[in-house]
């Protein structure tokens, strides 16, 4: 398996694994409300019928409330812990 390239700066690759396609789609929809995203790609997750969705989010064009959260998290310290 070839290693995947890192997404461009300001973007994040997201993988959603859920027991059903509907649950995975609901989570992807929430992300779409907060960030610009690529078209989702859907794959079977396992033999029991799970679903895996993959998409890329663009954190440079975040909508509220994600924008506020991103701005706050950038200025809250460099150690990565929540305050």
HELIX and SHEET records of a PDB file:
HELIX    1   1 UNK A   21  UNK A   34  1                                  14    
HELIX    2   2 UNK A   59  UNK A   61  5                                   3    
HELIX    3   3 UNK A   66  UNK A   75  1                                  10    
SHEET    1   A 3 UNK A  11  UNK A  18  0                                        
SHEET    2   A 3 UNK A  51  UNK A  58 -1                                        
SHEET    3   A 3 UNK A  36  UNK A  37 -1                                        
SHEET    1   B 3 UNK A  11  UNK A  18  0                                        
SHEET    2   B 3 UNK A  51  UNK A  58 -1                                        
SHEET    3   B 3 UNK A  41  UNK A  44 -1                                        
END                                                                             
